[in-house]
Amino acid sequence: MNSGEVWKTKVLSLLGFAAKSGNLVTGSFAVDRALKEGSIDLLLFSEETSKKTIASFLHQRDLPSAVLTDSATMSKLTGVSNRHVFAVKRGKLAEAMIKEISRR
């Protein structure tokens, strides 16, 4: 792994913690609802997510975001299947993930 990918490994690790602690919202509809409620601080997308979909979520609210890896890997880490859009609720995990994303 090159040094440019270290941030991604750390974020993926924290993604698993977010899922286990109940701080992760998955799926387009649930993330859309959480965006409208203002309860999230970070948007994450799989590599398969279309640019149009990413733009539609970022258009709703200007939040930090990142495209991480393929949906199969993200699904395995989070315990959900067939999801491409993820959001992390407000809190320390989101802050830690945003800090790592800013290092890219």
MMTF fields as JSON, N, C-alpha, C and O atoms, coordinates in Angstrom:
{
  "mmtfVersion": "1.0.0",
  "mmtfProducer": "UNKNOWN",
  "numBonds": 415,
  "numAtoms": 416,
  "numGroups": 104,
  "numChains": 1,
  "numModels": 1,
  "chainsPerModel": [1],
  "groupsPerChain": [104],
  "chainIdList": ["A"],
  "bondAtomList": [4, 2, 8, 6, 12, 10, 16, 14, 20, 18, 24, 22, 28, 26, 32, 30, 36, 34, 40, 38, 44, 42, 48, 46, 52, 50, 56, 54, 60, 58, 64, 62, 68, 66, 72, 70, 76, 74, 80, 78, 84, 82, 88, 86, 92, 90, 96, 94, 100, 98, 104, 102, 108, 106, 112, 110, 116, 114, 120, 118, 124, 122, 128, 126, 132, 130, 136, 134, 140, 138, 144, 142, 148, 146, 152, 150, 156, 154, 160, 158, 164, 162, 168, 166, 172, 170, 176, 174, 180, 178, 184, 182, 188, 186, 192, 190, 196, 194, 200, 198, 204, 202, 208, 206, 212, 210, 216, 214, 220, 218, 224, 222, 228, 226, 232, 230, 236, 234, 240, 238, 244, 242, 248, 246, 252, 250, 256, 254, 260, 258, 264, 262, 268, 266, 272, 270, 276, 274, 280, 278, 284, 282, 288, 286, 292, 290, 296, 294, 300, 298, 304, 302, 308, 306, 312, 310, 316, 314, 320, 318, 324, 322, 328, 326, 332, 330, 336, 334, 340, 338, 344, 342, 348, 346, 352, 350, 356, 354, 360, 358, 364, 362, 368, 366, 372, 370, 376, 374, 380, 378, 384, 382, 388, 386, 392, 390, 396, 394, 400, 398, 404, 402, 408, 406, 412, 410],
  "bondOrderList": [1, 1, 1, 1, 1, 1, 1, 1, 1, 1, 1, 1, 1, 1, 1, 1, 1, 1, 1, 1, 1, 1, 1, 1, 1, 1, 1, 1, 1, 1, 1, 1, 1, 1, 1, 1, 1, 1, 1, 1, 1, 1, 1, 1, 1, 1, 1, 1, 1, 1, 1, 1, 1, 1, 1, 1, 1, 1, 1, 1, 1, 1, 1, 1, 1, 1, 1, 1, 1, 1, 1, 1, 1, 1, 1, 1, 1, 1, 1, 1, 1, 1, 1, 1, 1, 1, 1, 1, 1, 1, 1, 1, 1, 1, 1, 1, 1, 1, 1, 1, 1, 1, 1],
  "groupList": [{"groupName": "MET", "atomNameList": ["N", "CA", "C", "O"], "elementList": ["N", "C", "C", "O"], "formalChargeList": [0, 0, 0, 0], "bondAtomList": [1, 0, 2, 1, 3, 2], "bondOrderList": [1, 1, 2], "singleLetterCode": "M", "chemCompType": "L-PEPTIDE LINKING"}, {"groupName": "ASN", "atomNameList": ["N", "CA", "C", "O"], "elementList": ["N", "C", "C", "O"], "formalChargeList": [0, 0, 0, 0], "bondAtomList": [1, 0, 2, 1, 3, 2], "bondOrderList": [1, 1, 2], "singleLetterCode": "N", "chemCompType": "L-PEPTIDE LINKING"}, {"groupName": "SER", "atomNameList": ["N", "CA", "C", "O"], "elementList": ["N", "C", "C", "O"], "formalChargeList": [0, 0, 0, 0], "bondAtomList": [1, 0, 2, 1, 3, 2], "bondOrderList": [1, 1, 2], "singleLetterCode": "S", "chemCompType": "L-PEPTIDE LINKING"}, {"groupName": "GLY", "atomNameList": ["N", "CA", "C", "O"], "elementList": ["N", "C", "C", "O"], "formalChargeList": [0, 0, 0, 0], "bondAtomList": [1, 0, 2, 1, 3, 2], "bondOrderList": [1, 1, 2], "singleLetterCode": "G", "chemCompType": "PEPTIDE LINKING"}, {"groupName": "GLU", "atomNameList": ["N", "CA", "C", "O"], "elementList": ["N", "C", "C", "O"], "formalChargeList": [0, 0, 0, 0], "bondAtomList": [1, 0, 2, 1, 3, 2], "bondOrderList": [1, 1, 2], "singleLetterCode": "E", "chemCompType": "L-PEPTIDE LINKING"}, {"groupName": "VAL", "atomNameList": ["N", "CA", "C", "O"], "elementList": ["N", "C", "C", "O"], "formalChargeList": [0, 0, 0, 0], "bondAtomList": [1, 0, 2, 1, 3, 2], "bondOrderList": [1, 1, 2], "singleLetterCode": "V", "chemCompType": "L-PEPTIDE LINKING"}, {"groupName": "TRP", "atomNameList": ["N", "CA", "C", "O"], "elementList": ["N", "C", "C", "O"], "formalChargeList": [0, 0, 0, 0], "bondAtomList": [1, 0, 2, 1, 3, 2], "bondOrderList": [1, 1, 2], "singleLetterCode": "W", "chemCompType": "L-PEPTIDE LINKING"}, {"groupName": "LYS", "atomNameList": ["N", "CA", "C", "O"], "elementList": ["N", "C", "C", "O"], "formalChargeList": [0, 0, 0, 0], "bondAtomList": [1, 0, 2, 1, 3, 2], "bondOrderList": [1, 1, 2], "singleLetterCode": "K", "chemCompType": "L-PEPTIDE LINKING"}, {"groupName": "THR", "atomNameList": ["N", "CA", "C", "O"], "elementList": ["N", "C", "C", "O"], "formalChargeList": [0, 0, 0, 0], "bondAtomList": [1, 0, 2, 1, 3, 2], "bondOrderList": [1, 1, 2], "singleLetterCode": "T", "chemCompType": "L-PEPTIDE LINKING"}, {"groupName": "LEU", "atomNameList": ["N", "CA", "C", "O"], "elementList": ["N", "C", "C", "O"], "formalChargeList": [0, 0, 0, 0], "bondAtomList": [1, 0, 2, 1, 3, 2], "bondOrderList": [1, 1, 2], "singleLetterCode": "L", "chemCompType": "L-PEPTIDE LINKING"}, {"groupName": "PHE", "atomNameList": ["N", "CA", "C", "O"], "elementList": ["N", "C", "C", "O"], "formalChargeList": [0, 0, 0, 0], "bondAtomList": [1, 0, 2, 1, 3, 2], "bondOrderList": [1, 1, 2], "singleLetterCode": "F", "chemCompType": "L-PEPTIDE LINKING"}, {"groupName": "ALA", "atomNameList": ["N", "CA", "C", "O"], "elementList": ["N", "C", "C", "O"], "formalChargeList": [0, 0, 0, 0], "bondAtomList": [1, 0, 2, 1, 3, 2], "bondOrderList": [1, 1, 2], "singleLetterCode": "A", "chemCompType": "L-PEPTIDE LINKING"}, {"groupName": "ASP", "atomNameList": ["N", "CA", "C", "O"], "elementList": ["N", "C", "C", "O"], "formalChargeList": [0, 0, 0, 0], "bondAtomList": [1, 0, 2, 1, 3, 2], "bondOrderList": [1, 1, 2], "singleLetterCode": "D", "chemCompType": "L-PEPTIDE LINKING"}, {"groupName": "ARG", "atomNameList": ["N", "CA", "C", "O"], "elementList": ["N", "C", "C", "O"], "formalChargeList": [0, 0, 0, 0], "bondAtomList": [1, 0, 2, 1, 3, 2], "bondOrderList": [1, 1, 2], "singleLetterCode": "R", "chemCompType": "L-PEPTIDE LINKING"}, {"groupName": "ILE", "atomNameList": ["N", "CA", "C", "O"], "elementList": ["N", "C", "C", "O"], "formalChargeList": [0, 0, 0, 0], "bondAtomList": [1, 0, 2, 1, 3, 2], "bondOrderList": [1, 1, 2], "singleLetterCode": "I", "chemCompType": "L-PEPTIDE LINKING"}, {"groupName": "HIS", "atomNameList": ["N", "CA", "C", "O"], "elementList": ["N", "C", "C", "O"], "formalChargeList": [0, 0, 0, 0], "bondAtomList": [1, 0, 2, 1, 3, 2], "bondOrderList": [1, 1, 2], "singleLetterCode": "H", "chemCompType": "L-PEPTIDE LINKING"}, {"groupName": "GLN", "atomNameList": ["N", "CA", "C", "O"], "elementList": ["N", "C", "C", "O"], "formalChargeList": [0, 0, 0, 0], "bondAtomList": [1, 0, 2, 1, 3, 2], "bondOrderList": [1, 1, 2], "singleLetterCode": "Q", "chemCompType": "L-PEPTIDE LINKING"}, {"groupName": "PRO", "atomNameList": ["N", "CA", "C", "O"], "elementList": ["N", "C", "C", "O"], "formalChargeList": [0, 0, 0, 0], "bondAtomList": [1, 0, 2, 1, 3, 2], "bondOrderList": [1, 1, 2], "singleLetterCode": "P", "chemCompType": "L-PEPTIDE LINKING"}],
  "groupTypeList": [0, 1, 2, 3, 4, 5, 6, 7, 8, 7, 5, 9, 2, 9, 9, 3, 10, 11, 11, 7, 2, 3, 1, 9, 5, 8, 3, 2, 10, 11, 5, 12, 13, 11, 9, 7, 4, 3, 2, 14, 12, 9, 9, 9, 10, 2, 4, 4, 8, 2, 7, 7, 8, 14, 11, 2, 10, 9, 15, 16, 13, 12, 9, 17, 2, 11, 5, 9, 8, 12, 2, 11, 8, 0, 2, 7, 9, 8, 3, 5, 2, 1, 13, 15, 5, 10, 11, 5, 7, 13, 3, 7, 9, 11, 4, 11, 0, 14, 7, 4, 14, 2, 13, 13],
  "groupIdList": [1, 2, 3, 4, 5, 6, 7, 8, 9, 10, 11, 12, 13, 14, 15, 16, 17, 18, 19, 20, 21, 22, 23, 24, 25, 26, 27, 28, 29, 30, 31, 32, 33, 34, 35, 36, 37, 38, 39, 40, 41, 42, 43, 44, 45, 46, 47, 48, 49, 50, 51, 52, 53, 54, 55, 56, 57, 58, 59, 60, 61, 62, 63, 64, 65, 66, 67, 68, 69, 70, 71, 72, 73, 74, 75, 76, 77, 78, 79, 80, 81, 82, 83, 84, 85, 86, 87, 88, 89, 90, 91, 92, 93, 94, 95, 96, 97, 98, 99, 100, 101, 102, 103, 104],
  "secStructList": [7, 7, 4, 4, 4, 2, 2, 2, 2, 2, 2, 2, 2, 2, 2, 2, 2, 2, 2, 2, 2, 6, 7, 3, 3, 3, 1, 2, 2, 2, 2, 2, 2, 2, 2, 2, 2, 6, 7, 3, 3, 3, 3, 3, 3, 7, 6, 6, 1, 7, 2, 2, 2, 2, 2, 2, 2, 2, 2, 2, 1, 7, 7, 7, 3, 3, 3, 7, 1, 7, 2, 2, 2, 2, 2, 2, 2, 2, 6, 7, 1, 1, 7, 7, 3, 3, 3, 3, 3, 1, 1, 2, 2, 2, 2, 2, 2, 2, 2, 2, 2, 6, 6, 7],
  "xCoordList": [0.86, 0.0, 0.897, 1.831, 0.601, 1.398, 0.904, -0.198, 1.726, 1.388, 0.149, -0.501, -0.19, -1.377, -2.679, -3.75, -2.594, -3.782, -3.972, -4.946, -3.077, -3.177, -4.458, -5.101, -4.843, -6.062, -7.285, -8.192, -7.286, -8.434, -8.555, -9.66, -7.436, -7.434, -7.967, -8.742, -7.557, -8.016, -9.517, -10.234, -9.984, -11.405, -12.234, -13.296, -11.773, -12.497, -12.562, -13.579, -11.497, -11.496, -12.522, -13.281, -12.534, -13.499, -14.931, -15.876, -15.088, -16.414, -17.026, -18.218, -16.213, -16.68, -17.123, -18.144, -16.345, -16.722, -18.03, -18.872, -18.191, -19.421, -20.633, -21.687, -20.482, -21.585, -21.927, -23.099, -20.909, -21.135, -21.725, -22.464, -21.409, -21.891, -23.225, -23.76, -23.758, -25.045, -24.954, -25.957, -23.756, -23.546, -23.471, -23.017, -23.907, -23.846, -25.247, -26.076, -25.496, -26.753, -26.385, -25.438, -27.129, -26.795, -27.983, -29.136, -27.683, -28.719, -29.198, -29.248, -29.546, -29.93, -31.097, -31.046, -32.145, -33.337, -33.068, -33.478, -32.385, -32.087, -31.127, -31.286, -30.134, -29.188, -29.898, -29.644, -30.768, -31.536, -32.356, -32.39, -33.011, -33.812, -32.925, -33.284, -31.771, -30.852, -30.285, -30.051, -30.066, -29.614, -30.656, -30.325, -31.901, -32.985, -33.157, -33.544, -32.869, -32.957, -31.74, -31.784, -30.664, -29.441, -28.672, -27.972, -28.794, -28.168, -26.845, -26.307, -26.307, -25.049, -23.991, -24.292, -22.734, -21.597, -20.709, -19.849, -20.906, -19.997, -20.74, -21.536, -20.475, -21.034, -19.918, -18.832, -20.194, -19.23, -19.915, -21.086, -19.178, -19.735, -18.837, -17.621, -19.442, -18.652, -18.203, -18.73, -17.233, -16.707, -17.756, -17.658, -18.755, -19.786, -20.859, -21.69, -20.855, -21.863, -21.666, -20.55, -22.738, -22.633, -22.321, -22.661, -21.678, -21.36, -22.629, -22.65, -23.671, -24.949, -25.541, -26.049, -25.473, -25.976, -25.169, -25.737, -23.858, -22.994, -23.326, -23.461, -23.455, -23.762, -25.11, -25.26, -26.094, -27.417, -27.369, -28.07, -26.566, -26.445, -25.654, -26.013, -24.593, -23.775, -24.496, -24.195, -25.444, -26.225, -27.176, -27.477, -27.645, -28.573, -27.904, -28.468, -26.701, -25.943, -24.471, -24.013, -23.739, -22.302, -21.616, -21.367, -21.313, -20.676, -19.38, -19.222, -18.445, -17.262, -17.718, -18.698, -16.994, -17.358, -16.131, -15.089, -16.276, -15.189, -15.758, -16.759, -15.103, -15.376, -14.291, -13.103, -14.693, -13.708, -13.231, -12.101, -14.082, -13.69, -14.936, -16.0, -14.815, -15.963, -17.039, -16.754, -18.26, -19.398, -19.305, -19.792, -18.696, -18.56, -17.707, -18.043, -16.621, -15.744, -16.463, -16.408, -17.135, -17.845, -18.988, -19.253, -19.657, -20.736, -20.211, -20.829, -19.084, -18.485, -18.104, -18.317, -17.548, -17.135, -18.309, -18.197, -19.43, -20.567, -21.667, -22.563, -21.609, -22.623, -23.925, -24.941, -23.914, -25.095, -24.718, -23.543, -25.682, -25.354, -26.021, -27.067, -25.375, -25.916, -26.209, -27.263, -25.29, -25.431, -24.251, -23.127, -24.531, -23.489, -23.317, -22.308, -24.299, -24.285, -24.319, -25.165, -23.39, -23.266, -23.117, -22.587, -23.587, -23.428, -23.09, -23.584, -22.241, -21.848, -22.517, -22.432, -23.191, -23.889, -22.893, -21.711, -23.404, -22.592, -21.922, -22.519, -20.669, -19.973, -18.493, -17.955, -17.851, -16.393, -15.925, -14.869, -16.698, -16.292, -16.28, -15.342, -17.301, -17.352, -16.179, -15.547, -15.888, -14.764, -13.445, -12.623, -13.237, -12.001, -11.888, -10.804, -13.002, -12.992, -12.732, -11.985, -13.337, -13.124, -11.662, -11.088, -11.067, -9.644, -8.772, -7.846, -9.069, -8.287, -8.512, -7.57, -9.753, -10.057, -9.329, -8.888, -9.195, -8.531, -7.039, -6.398, -6.483, -5.05, -4.763, -3.6, -5.792, -5.545, -4.946, -4.687],
  "yCoordList": [-1.181, 0.0, 1.232, 1.336, 2.158, 3.375, 4.368, 4.234, 5.352, 6.305, 7.125, 7.637, 7.26, 8.002, 7.275, 7.882, 5.99, 5.191, 4.913, 4.262, 5.385, 5.139, 5.735, 5.111, 6.918, 7.563, 6.688, 6.596, 6.045, 5.224, 4.005, 3.637, 3.381, 2.228, 2.609, 1.862, 3.76, 4.223, 4.526, 4.189, 5.16, 5.485, 4.205, 4.117, 3.225, 1.957, 1.251, 0.643, 1.326, 0.748, 1.443, 0.792, 2.769, 3.535, 3.308, 3.418, 2.991, 2.7, 1.485, 1.473, 0.478, -0.699, -0.353, -0.848, 0.505, 0.944, 1.732, 1.577, 2.575, 3.369, 2.453, 2.701, 1.401, 0.461, -0.259, -0.393, -0.719, -1.465, -0.594, -1.088, 0.684, 1.576, 2.239, 2.998, 1.954, 2.531, 3.949, 4.661, 4.37, 5.721, 5.785, 6.784, 4.737, 4.681, 4.573, 3.798, 5.355, 5.293, 4.759, 5.242, 3.762, 3.162, 3.174, 3.084, 3.286, 3.27, 4.665, 5.557, 4.835, 6.151, 6.782, 7.964, 6.013, 6.588, 7.004, 8.084, 6.151, 6.462, 7.643, 8.496, 7.693, 8.81, 10.105, 11.157, 10.03, 11.212, 11.753, 12.961, 10.865, 11.273, 11.896, 12.917, 11.281, 11.797, 13.158, 14.016, 13.349, 14.662, 15.728, 16.82, 15.411, 16.371, 16.678, 17.787, 15.695, 15.892, 16.649, 17.2, 16.671, 17.344, 16.572, 17.165, 15.243, 14.438, 13.796, 12.99, 14.142, 13.528, 14.578, 15.737, 14.13, 15.013, 14.577, 15.342, 13.354, 12.829, 11.909, 11.07, 12.072, 11.2, 10.344, 10.842, 9.06, 8.138, 7.364, 6.998, 7.125, 6.457, 5.32, 5.37, 4.285, 3.214, 3.682, 4.652, 2.986, 3.338, 3.199, 3.858, 2.352, 2.132, 3.209, 3.231, 4.093, 5.148, 6.11, 6.561, 6.421, 7.31, 8.738, 9.148, 9.475, 10.883, 11.699, 12.639, 11.339, 12.038, 11.838, 12.783, 10.616, 10.327, 11.073, 11.669, 11.043, 11.755, 13.244, 13.868, 13.801, 15.235, 15.573, 16.63, 14.683, 14.972, 15.009, 15.814, 14.164, 14.193, 15.419, 16.056, 15.74, 16.89, 18.206, 19.219, 18.19, 19.396, 19.733, 20.903, 18.707, 18.925, 19.653, 20.584, 19.215, 19.843, 19.744, 18.725, 20.779, 20.775, 20.101, 20.727, 18.825, 18.036, 17.442, 17.266, 17.128, 16.376, 15.039, 14.453, 14.568, 13.302, 12.639, 13.267, 11.347, 10.608, 9.391, 8.816, 9.011, 7.746, 6.804, 7.078, 5.684, 4.844, 3.655, 3.644, 2.669, 1.431, 0.782, 1.401, -0.439, -1.103, -1.422, -1.527, -1.571, -1.78, -3.118, -3.231, -4.123, -5.423, -5.296, -5.866, -4.562, -4.348, -3.531, -3.858, -2.469, -1.629, -2.406, -2.236, -3.247, -4.067, -5.048, -5.249, -5.648, -6.606, -5.919, -6.476, -4.726, -3.992, -3.518, -3.406, -3.24, -2.656, -3.66, -3.36, -4.836, -5.851, -5.649, -6.248, -4.824, -4.632, -4.99, -4.936, -5.347, -5.724, -4.789, -4.195, -4.687, -3.944, -2.474, -1.953, -1.823, -0.396, 0.351, -0.149, 1.549, 2.351, 3.71, 4.387, 4.098, 5.406, 5.191, 4.463, 5.833, 5.706, 7.098, 8.007, 7.255, 8.521, 8.23, 7.268, 9.072, 8.911, 10.013, 11.193, 9.597, 10.552, 11.461, 11.143, 12.594, 13.555, 12.891, 12.054, 13.277, 12.758, 12.55, 12.945, 11.925, 11.733, 10.861, 11.121, 9.823, 8.973, 9.765, 9.652, 10.55, 11.381, 12.352, 12.543, 12.958, 13.899, 13.215, 13.767, 12.013, 11.272, 10.896, 10.965, 10.499, 10.122, 11.337, 11.248, 12.459, 13.688, 14.112, 14.561, 13.972, 14.309, 13.466, 13.978, 12.147, 11.263, 11.577, 11.555, 11.87, 12.203, 13.467, 13.572, 14.413, 15.677, 15.488, 16.383, 14.351, 14.061, 13.551, 13.435, 13.247, 12.685, 13.671, 13.335],
  "zCoordList": [0.0, 0.0, 0.0, 0.795, -0.898, -0.941, 0.107, 0.637, 0.391, 1.456, 1.138, 2.05, -0.144, -0.531, -0.209, -0.229, 0.087, 0.367, 1.866, 2.246, 2.704, 4.141, 4.705, 5.549, 4.264, 4.751, 4.492, 5.32, 3.314, 2.93, 3.838, 4.236, 4.165, 5.058, 6.435, 7.033, 6.934, 8.244, 8.224, 9.166, 7.155, 7.047, 6.956, 7.573, 6.206, 6.101, 7.453, 7.786, 8.223, 9.562, 10.45, 11.167, 10.394, 11.182, 10.703, 11.484, 9.42, 8.87, 9.571, 9.878, 9.819, 10.545, 11.96, 12.439, 12.628, 13.978, 13.957, 14.842, 12.944, 12.83, 12.669, 13.256, 11.878, 11.677, 12.978, 13.328, 13.687, 14.927, 16.026, 16.878, 16.016, 17.08, 16.75, 17.558, 15.568, 15.188, 14.667, 14.624, 14.27, 13.767, 12.248, 11.691, 11.58, 10.126, 9.545, 10.024, 8.516, 7.769, 6.39, 5.77, 5.905, 4.612, 3.67, 4.093, 2.398, 1.371, 1.019, 1.866, -0.232, -0.751, -0.014, 0.327, 0.235, 0.867, 2.309, 2.734, 3.055, 4.458, 4.565, 5.438, 3.682, 3.699, 3.304, 3.89, 2.331, 1.92, 3.087, 3.32, 3.813, 4.977, 6.063, 6.65, 6.327, 7.343, 6.938, 7.788, 5.64, 5.149, 5.444, 5.906, 5.18, 5.416, 6.905, 7.275, 7.752, 9.2, 9.742, 10.842, 8.968, 9.407, 10.456, 11.277, 10.439, 11.487, 11.098, 11.857, 9.921, 9.495, 9.198, 8.914, 9.273, 9.031, 7.873, 7.436, 7.366, 6.356, 5.402, 5.825, 4.114, 3.082, 2.491, 2.194, 2.326, 1.734, 0.614, 0.721, -0.448, -1.615, -2.059, -1.875, -2.649, -3.263, -4.641, -5.186, -5.187, -6.513, -7.611, -8.645, -7.399, -8.41, -8.433, -9.34, -7.462, -7.398, -8.563, -8.819, -9.259, -10.418, -9.978, -8.868, -10.854, -10.576, -10.37, -9.575, -11.079, -10.951, -9.547, -8.943, -9.039, -7.698, -6.646, -5.731, -6.773, -5.826, -5.841, -4.788, -7.029, -7.15, -6.525, -5.913, -6.674, -6.105, -4.58, -3.966, -3.961, -2.503, -2.038, -1.048, -2.746, -2.345, -2.601, -1.969, -3.528, -3.824, -2.667, -2.43, -1.952, -0.845, 0.319, 0.894, 0.65, 1.733, 1.405, 0.888, 1.699, 1.455, 2.633, 3.663, 2.473, 3.522, 3.002, 1.794, 3.902, 3.468, 2.897, 3.358, 1.889, 1.266, 0.674, 0.491, 0.378, -0.26, -0.96, -0.532, -2.043, -2.712, -2.211, -2.384, -1.584, -0.916, -1.739, -2.225, -1.892, -2.559, -3.149, -3.183, -3.607, -4.228, -3.191, -1.998, -3.655, -2.749, -2.016, -0.891, -2.623, -1.95, -0.693, 0.344, -0.778, 0.385, 1.45, 2.635, 1.026, 1.982, 2.636, 3.826, 1.869, 2.413, 3.453, 4.498, 3.162, 4.093, 5.409, 6.486, 5.32, 6.522, 7.361, 8.581, 6.718, 7.429, 7.756, 8.545, 7.165, 7.439, 6.68, 7.032, 5.656, 4.813, 3.379, 3.014, 2.586, 1.215, 0.215, 0.475, -0.929, -2.06, -1.737, -2.103, -1.066, -0.762, -1.381, -1.414, -1.867, -2.484, -1.806, -2.004, -1.013, -0.357, 1.154, 1.673, 1.842, 3.288, 3.89, 3.251, 5.115, 5.823, 7.273, 7.861, 7.84, 9.235, 10.036, 9.697, 11.119, 11.977, 12.692, 12.819, 13.152, 13.888, 15.083, 15.759, 15.336, 16.507, 16.26, 15.226, 17.223, 17.207, 16.047, 15.47, 15.694, 14.572, 13.271, 12.481, 13.051, 11.844, 11.825, 10.786, 12.956, 13.037, 12.712, 11.981, 13.251, 12.989, 11.515, 10.934, 10.914, 9.501, 8.618, 7.644, 8.95, 8.179, 8.26, 7.268, 9.422, 9.604, 8.693, 8.063, 8.618, 7.752, 6.278, 5.486, 5.907, 4.507, 4.089, 2.944, 4.976, 4.646, 4.377, 3.827, 4.751, 4.527, 3.114, 2.729, 2.346, 1.012, 0.06, -1.095]
}
